[in-house]
């Protein structure tokens, strides 16, 4: 959702936008999300015309959007190692798995539009779906 906030927040559901832009909420992302933004920027995967460097993107996330980037620690890796993967939908993305494990470990809701994520709610993932 960070990418949608940065590029085009018209792609956010009304209820998701309400959560994300409510100043009473503390927004966090996994360091893995930060890594994905840097890789996407460096590989020209995303069209970021307003930033010149990947550092600009990270500073925007932290300073302008007010989102905390949480470090990945041993507890996250342990959750990740115990995660039952969604093989029925062939969900093989290790970055997704780290992000899911991070949300589960920190016991914070994860906002996503990924249709493979609901599988993980039976393992304790608190999921808020963006349907756009």
N, CA, C and O atoms as CSV, one atom per row, in Angstrom:
chain,resi,resn,atom,element,x,y,z
A,1,UNK,N,N,0.806,-1.182,0.000
A,1,UNK,CA,C,0.000,0.000,0.000
A,1,UNK,C,C,0.861,1.263,0.000
A,1,UNK,O,O,0.414,2.328,-0.425
A,2,UNK,N,N,2.090,1.136,0.477
A,2,UNK,CA,C,2.989,2.280,0.480
A,2,UNK,C,C,3.185,2.780,-0.944
A,2,UNK,O,O,3.195,3.986,-1.190
A,3,UNK,N,N,3.341,1.853,-1.873
A,3,UNK,CA,C,3.539,2.217,-3.267
A,3,UNK,C,C,2.328,2.971,-3.796
A,3,UNK,O,O,2.484,3.963,-4.508
A,4,UNK,N,N,1.127,2.520,-3.459
A,4,UNK,CA,C,-0.080,3.211,-3.911
A,4,UNK,C,C,-0.183,4.595,-3.290
A,4,UNK,O,O,-0.602,5.542,-3.956
A,5,UNK,N,N,0.193,4.727,-2.020
A,5,UNK,CA,C,0.180,6.039,-1.377
A,5,UNK,C,C,1.154,6.986,-2.076
A,5,UNK,O,O,0.868,8.173,-2.233
A,6,UNK,N,N,2.291,6.463,-2.489
A,6,UNK,CA,C,3.329,7.285,-3.100
A,6,UNK,C,C,3.007,7.646,-4.544
A,6,UNK,O,O,3.347,8.738,-5.000
A,7,UNK,N,N,2.355,6.741,-5.265
A,7,UNK,CA,C,2.140,6.949,-6.695
A,7,UNK,C,C,0.736,7.449,-7.016
A,7,UNK,O,O,0.578,8.470,-7.686
A,8,UNK,N,N,-0.283,6.734,-6.539
A,8,UNK,CA,C,-1.658,7.073,-6.921
A,8,UNK,C,C,-2.620,6.566,-5.865
A,8,UNK,O,O,-3.073,5.422,-5.917
A,9,UNK,N,N,-2.928,7.424,-4.907
A,9,UNK,CA,C,-3.800,6.970,-3.829
A,9,UNK,C,C,-5.257,6.817,-4.259
A,9,UNK,O,O,-6.100,6.429,-3.449
A,10,UNK,N,N,-5.567,7.117,-5.530
A,10,UNK,CA,C,-6.909,6.828,-6.054
A,10,UNK,C,C,-7.135,5.322,-6.170
A,10,UNK,O,O,-8.272,4.882,-6.345
A,11,UNK,N,N,-6.077,4.533,-6.074
A,11,UNK,CA,C,-6.186,3.079,-6.155
A,11,UNK,C,C,-6.473,2.439,-4.798
A,11,UNK,O,O,-6.515,1.214,-4.678
A,12,UNK,N,N,-6.670,3.279,-3.777
A,12,UNK,CA,C,-6.986,2.785,-2.437
A,12,UNK,C,C,-8.495,2.771,-2.227
A,12,UNK,O,O,-9.193,3.708,-2.615
A,13,UNK,N,N,-8.993,1.702,-1.611
A,13,UNK,CA,C,-10.391,1.680,-1.174
A,13,UNK,C,C,-10.626,2.842,-0.225
A,13,UNK,O,O,-9.699,3.318,0.429
A,14,UNK,N,N,-11.857,3.292,-0.154
A,14,UNK,CA,C,-12.189,4.390,0.756
A,14,UNK,C,C,-11.866,4.029,2.207
A,14,UNK,O,O,-11.311,4.847,2.941
A,15,UNK,N,N,-12.215,2.795,2.624
A,15,UNK,CA,C,-11.957,2.406,4.014
A,15,UNK,C,C,-10.456,2.263,4.293
A,15,UNK,O,O,-10.009,2.569,5.398
A,16,UNK,N,N,-9.681,1.812,3.324
A,16,UNK,CA,C,-8.234,1.686,3.488
A,16,UNK,C,C,-7.600,3.074,3.543
A,16,UNK,O,O,-6.739,3.329,4.384
A,17,UNK,N,N,-8.017,3.965,2.658
A,17,UNK,CA,C,-7.492,5.333,2.670
A,17,UNK,C,C,-7.798,5.999,4.003
A,17,UNK,O,O,-6.964,6.725,4.544
A,18,UNK,N,N,-8.981,5.755,4.530
A,18,UNK,CA,C,-9.355,6.329,5.830
A,18,UNK,C,C,-8.391,5.872,6.925
A,18,UNK,O,O,-7.974,6.671,7.763
A,19,UNK,N,N,-8.041,4.593,6.914
A,19,UNK,CA,C,-7.100,4.044,7.901
A,19,UNK,C,C,-5.711,4.663,7.713
A,19,UNK,O,O,-5.078,5.095,8.677
A,20,UNK,N,N,-5.250,4.698,6.470
A,20,UNK,CA,C,-3.893,5.158,6.183
A,20,UNK,C,C,-3.687,6.644,6.455
A,20,UNK,O,O,-2.602,7.063,6.856
A,21,UNK,N,N,-4.727,7.435,6.237
A,21,UNK,CA,C,-4.588,8.880,6.410
A,21,UNK,C,C,-5.127,9.393,7.738
A,21,UNK,O,O,-5.204,10.603,7.950
A,22,UNK,N,N,-5.498,8.493,8.627
A,22,UNK,CA,C,-5.938,8.870,9.971
A,22,UNK,C,C,-4.694,9.121,10.827
A,22,UNK,O,O,-3.924,8.198,11.095
A,23,UNK,N,N,-4.504,10.342,11.245
A,23,UNK,CA,C,-3.310,10.701,12.019
A,23,UNK,C,C,-3.233,10.017,13.368
A,23,UNK,O,O,-2.185,10.047,14.014
A,24,UNK,N,N,-4.315,9.403,13.806
A,24,UNK,CA,C,-4.309,8.664,15.068
A,24,UNK,C,C,-3.625,7.301,14.922
A,24,UNK,O,O,-3.227,6.694,15.916
A,25,UNK,N,N,-3.491,6.830,13.694
A,25,UNK,CA,C,-2.873,5.532,13.444
A,25,UNK,C,C,-1.371,5.676,13.235
A,25,UNK,O,O,-0.909,6.631,12.610
A,26,UNK,N,N,-0.620,4.725,13.759
A,26,UNK,CA,C,0.815,4.647,13.514
A,26,UNK,C,C,1.025,3.673,12.359
A,26,UNK,O,O,0.641,2.506,12.444
A,27,UNK,N,N,1.623,4.149,11.300
A,27,UNK,CA,C,1.854,3.302,10.133
A,27,UNK,C,C,3.277,2.776,10.145
A,27,UNK,O,O,4.224,3.511,10.424
A,28,UNK,N,N,3.414,1.498,9.839
A,28,UNK,CA,C,4.709,0.822,9.819
A,28,UNK,C,C,4.793,-0.064,8.586
A,28,UNK,O,O,3.779,-0.549,8.084
A,29,UNK,N,N,5.990,-0.264,8.115
A,29,UNK,CA,C,6.246,-1.258,7.074
A,29,UNK,C,C,7.476,-2.046,7.479
A,29,UNK,O,O,8.312,-1.578,8.251
A,30,UNK,N,N,7.564,-3.222,6.954
A,30,UNK,CA,C,8.733,-4.060,7.167
A,30,UNK,C,C,9.919,-3.485,6.385
A,30,UNK,O,O,9.744,-2.865,5.336
A,31,UNK,N,N,11.100,-3.698,6.904
A,31,UNK,CA,C,12.308,-3.334,6.162
A,31,UNK,C,C,12.311,-4.012,4.793
A,31,UNK,O,O,12.911,-3.508,3.843
A,32,UNK,N,N,11.635,-5.159,4.701
A,32,UNK,CA,C,11.529,-5.856,3.406
A,32,UNK,C,C,10.767,-5.005,2.398
A,32,UNK,O,O,11.099,-5.013,1.212
A,33,UNK,N,N,9.762,-4.279,2.841
A,33,UNK,CA,C,9.034,-3.375,1.953
A,33,UNK,C,C,9.971,-2.272,1.472
A,33,UNK,O,O,9.965,-1.915,0.294
A,34,UNK,N,N,10.770,-1.739,2.384
A,34,UNK,CA,C,11.765,-0.735,1.995
A,34,UNK,C,C,12.732,-1.275,0.962
A,34,UNK,O,O,13.063,-0.594,-0.008
A,35,UNK,N,N,13.187,-2.513,1.175
A,35,UNK,CA,C,14.102,-3.138,0.218
A,35,UNK,C,C,13.437,-3.275,-1.152
A,35,UNK,O,O,14.061,-3.010,-2.179
A,36,UNK,N,N,12.168,-3.689,-1.160
A,36,UNK,CA,C,11.447,-3.834,-2.429
A,36,UNK,C,C,11.307,-2.489,-3.147
A,36,UNK,O,O,11.409,-2.436,-4.372
A,37,UNK,N,N,11.078,-1.409,-2.407
A,37,UNK,CA,C,10.983,-0.082,-3.017
A,37,UNK,C,C,12.316,0.325,-3.642
A,37,UNK,O,O,12.350,0.865,-4.748
A,38,UNK,N,N,13.404,0.065,-2.934
A,38,UNK,CA,C,14.738,0.403,-3.455
A,38,UNK,C,C,15.026,-0.411,-4.715
A,38,UNK,O,O,15.470,0.141,-5.721
A,39,UNK,N,N,14.779,-1.708,-4.666
A,39,UNK,CA,C,15.021,-2.565,-5.840
A,39,UNK,C,C,14.143,-2.119,-7.008
A,39,UNK,O,O,14.618,-2.020,-8.140
A,40,UNK,N,N,12.875,-1.853,-6.739
A,40,UNK,CA,C,11.973,-1.391,-7.796
A,40,UNK,C,C,12.431,-0.090,-8.421
A,40,UNK,O,O,12.380,0.073,-9.640
A,41,UNK,N,N,12.878,0.836,-7.588
A,41,UNK,CA,C,13.380,2.113,-8.105
A,41,UNK,C,C,14.637,1.886,-8.937
A,41,UNK,O,O,14.732,2.364,-10.067
A,42,UNK,N,N,15.600,1.160,-8.379
A,42,UNK,CA,C,16.881,0.948,-9.064
A,42,UNK,C,C,16.736,0.176,-10.367
A,42,UNK,O,O,17.525,0.368,-11.293
A,43,UNK,N,N,15.732,-0.699,-10.448
A,43,UNK,CA,C,15.505,-1.491,-11.662
A,43,UNK,C,C,14.476,-0.860,-12.584
A,43,UNK,O,O,14.054,-1.471,-13.566
A,44,UNK,N,N,14.071,0.368,-12.266
A,44,UNK,CA,C,13.095,1.107,-13.074
A,44,UNK,C,C,11.779,0.360,-13.224
A,44,UNK,O,O,11.097,0.472,-14.243
A,45,UNK,N,N,11.431,-0.404,-12.192
A,45,UNK,CA,C,10.187,-1.175,-12.214
A,45,UNK,C,C,8.977,-0.272,-11.985
A,45,UNK,O,O,7.891,-0.523,-12.506
A,46,UNK,N,N,9.184,0.788,-11.194
A,46,UNK,CA,C,8.123,1.737,-10.897
A,46,UNK,C,C,8.479,3.079,-11.514
A,46,UNK,O,O,9.656,3.423,-11.626
A,47,UNK,N,N,7.481,3.826,-11.909
A,47,UNK,CA,C,7.691,5.152,-12.480
A,47,UNK,C,C,7.667,6.185,-11.360
A,47,UNK,O,O,6.601,6.626,-10.933
A,48,UNK,N,N,8.840,6.562,-10.893
A,48,UNK,CA,C,8.986,7.533,-9.808
A,48,UNK,C,C,9.613,8.806,-10.376
A,48,UNK,O,O,10.826,8.989,-10.266
A,49,UNK,N,N,8.834,9.671,-10.967
A,49,UNK,CA,C,9.387,10.879,-11.577
A,49,UNK,C,C,9.788,11.933,-10.557
A,49,UNK,O,O,10.637,12.777,-10.842
A,50,UNK,N,N,9.184,11.896,-9.365
A,50,UNK,CA,C,9.482,12.964,-8.408
A,50,UNK,C,C,10.702,12.679,-7.541
A,50,UNK,O,O,11.073,13.514,-6.717
A,51,UNK,N,N,11.336,11.513,-7.708
A,51,UNK,CA,C,12.527,11.200,-6.925
A,51,UNK,C,C,13.698,10.903,-7.838
A,51,UNK,O,O,13.541,10.299,-8.900
A,52,UNK,N,N,14.877,11.336,-7.411
A,52,UNK,CA,C,16.090,11.119,-8.218
A,52,UNK,C,C,16.871,9.891,-7.789
A,52,UNK,O,O,17.576,9.286,-8.597
A,53,UNK,N,N,16.749,9.515,-6.500
A,53,UNK,CA,C,17.498,8.366,-5.984
A,53,UNK,C,C,16.577,7.484,-5.146
A,53,UNK,O,O,15.498,7.907,-4.730
A,54,UNK,N,N,17.018,6.264,-4.909
A,54,UNK,CA,C,16.238,5.368,-4.046
A,54,UNK,C,C,16.206,5.900,-2.614
A,54,UNK,O,O,15.240,5.662,-1.889
A,55,UNK,N,N,17.254,6.617,-2.199
A,55,UNK,CA,C,17.234,7.253,-0.875
A,55,UNK,C,C,16.104,8.270,-0.770
A,55,UNK,O,O,15.488,8.412,0.287
A,56,UNK,N,N,15.829,8.981,-1.871
A,56,UNK,CA,C,14.715,9.936,-1.880
A,56,UNK,C,C,13.393,9.226,-1.612
A,56,UNK,O,O,12.531,9.748,-0.905
A,57,UNK,N,N,13.239,8.035,-2.178
A,57,UNK,CA,C,12.003,7.262,-1.988
A,57,UNK,C,C,11.859,6.887,-0.511
A,57,UNK,O,O,10.788,7.065,0.069
A,58,UNK,N,N,12.914,6.377,0.091
A,58,UNK,CA,C,12.866,5.964,1.494
A,58,UNK,C,C,12.613,7.168,2.403
A,58,UNK,O,O,11.827,7.082,3.347
A,59,UNK,N,N,13.281,8.290,2.118
A,59,UNK,CA,C,13.046,9.504,2.922
A,59,UNK,C,C,11.594,9.970,2.789
A,59,UNK,O,O,10.998,10.431,3.762
A,60,UNK,N,N,11.027,9.851,1.592
A,60,UNK,CA,C,9.625,10.217,1.380
A,60,UNK,C,C,8.701,9.345,2.241
A,60,UNK,O,O,7.786,9.852,2.889
A,61,UNK,N,N,8.947,8.044,2.240
A,61,UNK,CA,C,8.141,7.114,3.034
A,61,UNK,C,C,8.203,7.498,4.509
A,61,UNK,O,O,7.176,7.569,5.184
A,62,UNK,N,N,9.398,7.741,4.996
A,62,UNK,CA,C,9.567,8.044,6.422
A,62,UNK,C,C,9.124,9.463,6.784
A,62,UNK,O,O,8.380,9.653,7.746
A,63,UNK,N,N,9.566,10.437,6.035
A,63,UNK,CA,C,9.351,11.835,6.419
A,63,UNK,C,C,8.021,12.410,5.937
A,63,UNK,O,O,7.323,13.074,6.702
A,64,UNK,N,N,7.667,12.164,4.686
A,64,UNK,CA,C,6.451,12.755,4.139
A,64,UNK,C,C,5.209,11.934,4.459
A,64,UNK,O,O,4.161,12.486,4.795
A,65,UNK,N,N,5.330,10.618,4.353
A,65,UNK,CA,C,4.189,9.761,4.678
A,65,UNK,C,C,4.141,9.429,6.169
A,65,UNK,O,O,3.104,8.995,6.672
A,66,UNK,N,N,5.241,9.626,6.873
A,66,UNK,CA,C,5.276,9.361,8.312
A,66,UNK,C,C,5.204,7.888,8.667
A,66,UNK,O,O,4.648,7.515,9.700
A,67,UNK,N,N,5.769,7.053,7.808
A,67,UNK,CA,C,5.720,5.608,8.003
A,67,UNK,C,C,7.038,5.123,8.607
A,67,UNK,O,O,8.115,5.433,8.097
A,68,UNK,N,N,6.942,4.362,9.693
A,68,UNK,CA,C,8.125,3.792,10.336
A,68,UNK,C,C,8.545,2.525,9.590
A,68,UNK,O,O,7.705,1.699,9.232
A,69,UNK,N,N,9.830,2.381,9.363
A,69,UNK,CA,C,10.349,1.156,8.751
A,69,UNK,C,C,10.887,0.292,9.880
A,69,UNK,O,O,11.848,0.657,10.557
A,70,UNK,N,N,10.251,-0.864,10.073
A,70,UNK,CA,C,10.605,-1.764,11.168
A,70,UNK,C,C,11.710,-2.732,10.749
A,70,UNK,O,O,11.638,-3.320,9.670
A,71,UNK,N,N,12.727,-2.901,11.589
A,71,UNK,CA,C,13.799,-3.844,11.261
A,71,UNK,C,C,13.322,-5.289,11.376
A,71,UNK,O,O,12.417,-5.607,12.147
A,72,UNK,N,N,13.947,-6.136,10.599
A,72,UNK,CA,C,13.657,-7.571,10.654
A,72,UNK,C,C,14.582,-8.183,11.703
A,72,UNK,O,O,15.804,-8.076,11.602
A,73,UNK,N,N,13.993,-8.820,12.701
A,73,UNK,CA,C,14.806,-9.428,13.756
A,73,UNK,C,C,14.609,-10.946,13.773
A,73,UNK,O,O,13.891,-11.509,12.947
A,74,UNK,N,N,15.257,-11.577,14.725
A,74,UNK,CA,C,15.223,-13.035,14.842
A,74,UNK,C,C,13.790,-13.556,14.998
A,74,UNK,O,O,13.454,-14.605,14.448
A,75,UNK,N,N,12.952,-12.843,15.735
A,75,UNK,CA,C,11.568,-13.293,15.930
A,75,UNK,C,C,10.801,-13.348,14.618
A,75,UNK,O,O,10.005,-14.260,14.398
A,76,UNK,N,N,11.038,-12.377,13.748
A,76,UNK,CA,C,10.391,-12.375,12.427
A,76,UNK,C,C,10.856,-13.584,11.619
A,76,UNK,O,O,10.054,-14.249,10.964
A,77,UNK,N,N,12.153,-13.859,11.671
A,77,UNK,CA,C,12.705,-15.003,10.929
A,77,UNK,C,C,12.133,-16.316,11.473
A,77,UNK,O,O,11.861,-17.236,10.702
A,78,UNK,N,N,11.952,-16.407,12.770
A,78,UNK,CA,C,11.348,-17.620,13.350
A,78,UNK,C,C,9.914,-17.791,12.882
A,78,UNK,O,O,9.501,-18.898,12.538
A,79,UNK,N,N,9.145,-16.699,12.865
A,79,UNK,CA,C,7.767,-16.775,12.348
A,79,UNK,C,C,7.794,-17.198,10.888
A,79,UNK,O,O,7.014,-18.051,10.466
A,80,UNK,N,N,8.683,-16.607,10.128
A,80,UNK,CA,C,8.838,-16.933,8.709
A,80,UNK,C,C,9.164,-18.417,8.521
A,80,UNK,O,O,8.622,-19.069,7.628
A,81,UNK,N,N,10.040,-18.938,9.355
A,81,UNK,CA,C,10.452,-20.339,9.204
A,81,UNK,C,C,9.315,-21.304,9.543
A,81,UNK,O,O,9.313,-22.447,9.087
A,82,UNK,N,N,8.353,-20.848,10.340
A,82,UNK,CA,C,7.215,-21.697,10.716
A,82,UNK,C,C,5.978,-21.454,9.863
A,82,UNK,O,O,4.956,-22.112,10.062
A,83,UNK,N,N,6.049,-20.537,8.930
A,83,UNK,CA,C,4.899,-20.174,8.119
A,83,UNK,C,C,4.523,-21.304,7.160
A,83,UNK,O,O,5.360,-21.815,6.416
A,84,UNK,N,N,3.258,-21.677,7.197
A,84,UNK,CA,C,2.750,-22.628,6.208
A,84,UNK,C,C,2.471,-21.837,4.941
A,84,UNK,O,O,1.692,-20.884,4.960
A,85,UNK,N,N,3.105,-22.226,3.836
A,85,UNK,CA,C,2.981,-21.465,2.600
A,85,UNK,C,C,1.728,-21.833,1.823
A,85,UNK,O,O,1.216,-22.948,1.918
A,86,UNK,N,N,1.258,-20.880,1.067
A,86,UNK,CA,C,0.046,-21.028,0.270
A,86,UNK,C,C,0.394,-21.716,-1.054
A,86,UNK,O,O,0.484,-21.073,-2.100
A,87,UNK,N,N,0.584,-23.018,-0.985
A,87,UNK,CA,C,0.950,-23.765,-2.189
A,87,UNK,C,C,-0.233,-23.945,-3.133
A,87,UNK,O,O,-0.041,-24.129,-4.335
A,88,UNK,N,N,-1.445,-23.894,-2.609
A,88,UNK,CA,C,-2.633,-24.055,-3.456
A,88,UNK,C,C,-2.700,-22.956,-4.519
A,88,UNK,O,O,-3.177,-23.195,-5.629
A,89,UNK,N,N,-2.228,-21.763,-4.187
A,89,UNK,CA,C,-2.204,-20.653,-5.140
A,89,UNK,C,C,-0.786,-20.382,-5.649
A,89,UNK,O,O,-0.522,-19.342,-6.252
A,90,UNK,N,N,0.120,-21.328,-5.399
A,90,UNK,CA,C,1.498,-21.226,-5.864
A,90,UNK,C,C,2.148,-19.909,-5.426
A,90,UNK,O,O,2.796,-19.225,-6.218
A,91,UNK,N,N,1.959,-19.575,-4.158
A,91,UNK,CA,C,2.509,-18.333,-3.606
A,91,UNK,C,C,3.942,-18.573,-3.149
A,91,UNK,O,O,4.176,-19.085,-2.054
A,92,UNK,N,N,4.898,-18.201,-3.995
A,92,UNK,CA,C,6.310,-18.492,-3.755
A,92,UNK,C,C,7.150,-17.250,-3.459
A,92,UNK,O,O,8.372,-17.360,-3.357
A,93,UNK,N,N,6.549,-16.095,-3.320
A,93,UNK,CA,C,7.306,-14.853,-3.172
A,93,UNK,C,C,7.870,-14.717,-1.760
A,93,UNK,O,O,7.115,-14.460,-0.823
A,94,UNK,N,N,9.194,-14.885,-1.586
A,94,UNK,CA,C,9.778,-14.817,-0.243
A,94,UNK,C,C,9.638,-13.433,0.391
A,94,UNK,O,O,9.556,-13.329,1.615
A,95,UNK,N,N,9.611,-12.380,-0.405
A,95,UNK,CA,C,9.404,-11.044,0.156
A,95,UNK,C,C,8.019,-10.939,0.785
A,95,UNK,O,O,7.872,-10.403,1.883
A,96,UNK,N,N,7.015,-11.444,0.098
A,96,UNK,CA,C,5.663,-11.473,0.666
A,96,UNK,C,C,5.660,-12.253,1.976
A,96,UNK,O,O,5.044,-11.832,2.956
A,97,UNK,N,N,6.339,-13.373,1.989
A,97,UNK,CA,C,6.355,-14.222,3.187
A,97,UNK,C,C,7.008,-13.502,4.372
A,97,UNK,O,O,6.537,-13.621,5.503
A,98,UNK,N,N,8.081,-12.765,4.121
A,98,UNK,CA,C,8.735,-11.995,5.197
A,98,UNK,C,C,7.792,-10.900,5.687
A,98,UNK,O,O,7.658,-10.693,6.893
A,99,UNK,N,N,7.147,-10.206,4.776
A,99,UNK,CA,C,6.224,-9.125,5.152
A,99,UNK,C,C,5.064,-9.686,5.973
A,99,UNK,O,O,4.666,-9.083,6.970
A,100,UNK,N,N,4.526,-10.819,5.571
A,100,UNK,CA,C,3.445,-11.472,6.315
A,100,UNK,C,C,3.942,-11.885,7.698
A,100,UNK,O,O,3.276,-11.636,8.703
A,101,UNK,N,N,5.111,-12.514,7.744
A,101,UNK,CA,C,5.672,-12.946,9.026
A,101,UNK,C,C,5.948,-11.755,9.941
A,101,UNK,O,O,5.763,-11.844,11.155
A,102,UNK,N,N,6.384,-10.653,9.363
A,102,UNK,CA,C,6.659,-9.456,10.150
A,102,UNK,C,C,5.374,-8.926,10.787
A,102,UNK,O,O,5.357,-8.595,11.973
A,103,UNK,N,N,4.312,-8.849,10.009
A,103,UNK,CA,C,3.024,-8.376,10.543
A,103,UNK,C,C,2.511,-9.316,11.626
A,103,UNK,O,O,1.992,-8.871,12.650
A,104,UNK,N,N,2.655,-10.603,11.397
A,104,UNK,CA,C,2.202,-11.581,12.387
A,104,UNK,C,C,3.011,-11.459,13.683
A,104,UNK,O,O,2.438,-11.477,14.772
A,105,UNK,N,N,4.325,-11.338,13.572
A,105,UNK,CA,C,5.198,-11.249,14.739
A,105,UNK,C,C,4.914,-9.983,15.542
A,105,UNK,O,O,4.845,-10.019,16.771
A,106,UNK,N,N,4.748,-8.860,14.834
A,106,UNK,CA,C,4.492,-7.581,15.494
A,106,UNK,C,C,3.038,-7.433,15.939
A,106,UNK,O,O,2.688,-6.497,16.657
A,107,UNK,N,N,2.196,-8.373,15.501
A,107,UNK,CA,C,0.766,-8.343,15.821
A,107,UNK,C,C,0.123,-7.030,15.374
A,107,UNK,O,O,-0.619,-6.386,16.115
A,108,UNK,N,N,0.441,-6.659,14.125
A,108,UNK,CA,C,-0.153,-5.473,13.535
A,108,UNK,C,C,-0.883,-5.863,12.246
A,108,UNK,O,O,-0.441,-6.763,11.533
A,109,UNK,N,N,-1.996,-5.191,11.947
A,109,UNK,CA,C,-2.734,-5.517,10.720
A,109,UNK,C,C,-1.898,-5.203,9.480
A,109,UNK,O,O,-1.143,-4.231,9.440
A,110,UNK,N,N,-2.056,-6.041,8.492
A,110,UNK,CA,C,-1.387,-5.863,7.209
A,110,UNK,C,C,-2.440,-5.438,6.195
A,110,UNK,O,O,-3.476,-6.090,6.061
A,111,UNK,N,N,-2.181,-4.353,5.487
A,111,UNK,CA,C,-3.081,-3.894,4.436
A,111,UNK,C,C,-2.486,-4.320,3.106
A,111,UNK,O,O,-1.328,-4.025,2.810
A,112,UNK,N,N,-3.289,-5.021,2.299
A,112,UNK,CA,C,-2.791,-5.523,1.021
A,112,UNK,C,C,-3.940,-5.717,0.043
A,112,UNK,O,O,-5.098,-5.857,0.434
A,113,UNK,N,N,-3.592,-5.722,-1.237
A,113,UNK,CA,C,-4.568,-6.074,-2.270
A,113,UNK,C,C,-4.235,-7.435,-2.883
A,113,UNK,O,O,-4.877,-7.862,-3.843
A,114,UNK,N,N,-3.239,-8.107,-2.331
A,114,UNK,CA,C,-2.799,-9.407,-2.843
A,114,UNK,C,C,-3.819,-10.480,-2.468
A,114,UNK,O,O,-4.075,-10.712,-1.286
A,115,UNK,N,N,-4.385,-11.119,-3.453
A,115,UNK,CA,C,-5.444,-12.126,-3.257
A,115,UNK,C,C,-4.928,-13.442,-2.668
A,115,UNK,O,O,-5.721,-14.320,-2.326
A,116,UNK,N,N,-3.616,-13.583,-2.549
A,116,UNK,CA,C,-3.044,-14.787,-1.953
A,116,UNK,C,C,-2.866,-14.651,-0.443
A,116,UNK,O,O,-2.621,-15.646,0.240
A,117,UNK,N,N,-2.988,-13.430,0.087
A,117,UNK,CA,C,-2.740,-13.191,1.499
A,117,UNK,C,C,-3.819,-13.724,2.445
A,117,UNK,O,O,-3.476,-14.104,3.564
A,118,UNK,N,N,-5.106,-13.777,2.064
A,118,UNK,CA,C,-6.111,-14.286,3.013
A,118,UNK,C,C,-5.802,-15.682,3.544
A,118,UNK,O,O,-6.234,-16.023,4.645
A,119,UNK,N,N,-5.072,-16.490,2.795
A,119,UNK,CA,C,-4.679,-17.823,3.240
A,119,UNK,C,C,-3.993,-17.776,4.605
A,119,UNK,O,O,-4.154,-18.694,5.409
A,120,UNK,N,N,-3.242,-16.732,4.867
A,120,UNK,CA,C,-2.415,-16.647,6.073
A,120,UNK,C,C,-3.180,-16.182,7.316
A,120,UNK,O,O,-2.629,-16.168,8.417
A,121,UNK,N,N,-4.450,-15.801,7.139
A,121,UNK,CA,C,-5.226,-15.356,8.305
A,121,UNK,C,C,-5.467,-16.498,9.283
A,121,UNK,O,O,-5.579,-16.266,10.487
A,122,UNK,N,N,-5.549,-17.722,8.783
A,122,UNK,CA,C,-5.763,-18.862,9.686
A,122,UNK,C,C,-4.522,-19.144,10.544
A,122,UNK,O,O,-4.582,-19.913,11.503
A,123,UNK,N,N,-3.386,-18.502,10.181
A,123,UNK,CA,C,-2.157,-18.643,10.964
A,123,UNK,C,C,-1.922,-17.445,11.883
A,123,UNK,O,O,-0.904,-17.366,12.569
A,124,UNK,N,N,-2.871,-16.523,11.885
A,124,UNK,CA,C,-2.772,-15.381,12.787
A,124,UNK,C,C,-2.571,-14.036,12.128
A,124,UNK,O,O,-2.477,-13.024,12.824
A,125,UNK,N,N,-2.503,-13.990,10.802
A,125,UNK,CA,C,-2.354,-12.713,10.111
A,125,UNK,C,C,-3.648,-11.894,10.238
A,125,UNK,O,O,-4.733,-12.376,9.913
A,126,UNK,N,N,-3.517,-10.671,10.707
A,126,UNK,CA,C,-4.635,-9.735,10.707
A,126,UNK,C,C,-4.557,-8.989,9.362
A,126,UNK,O,O,-3.607,-8.245,9.119
A,127,UNK,N,N,-5.541,-9.188,8.507
A,127,UNK,CA,C,-5.467,-8.674,7.137
A,127,UNK,C,C,-6.611,-7.718,6.860
A,127,UNK,O,O,-7.769,-7.999,7.167
A,128,UNK,N,N,-6.265,-6.592,6.278
A,128,UNK,CA,C,-7.248,-5.644,5.760
A,128,UNK,C,C,-7.040,-5.611,4.251
A,128,UNK,O,O,-5.980,-5.211,3.769
A,129,UNK,N,N,-8.053,-6.031,3.519
A,129,UNK,CA,C,-7.928,-6.118,2.063
A,129,UNK,C,C,-8.311,-4.803,1.393
A,129,UNK,O,O,-9.313,-4.178,1.742
A,130,UNK,N,N,-7.497,-4.402,0.430
A,130,UNK,CA,C,-7.809,-3.302,-0.463
A,130,UNK,C,C,-8.314,-3.949,-1.742
A,130,UNK,O,O,-7.568,-4.665,-2.411
A,131,UNK,N,N,-9.567,-3.708,-2.089
A,131,UNK,CA,C,-10.148,-4.447,-3.216
A,131,UNK,C,C,-9.975,-3.768,-4.568
A,131,UNK,O,O,-10.393,-4.317,-5.588
A,132,UNK,N,N,-9.373,-2.598,-4.596
A,132,UNK,CA,C,-9.174,-1.928,-5.896
A,132,UNK,C,C,-7.979,-2.510,-6.599
A,132,UNK,O,O,-7.645,-2.083,-7.704
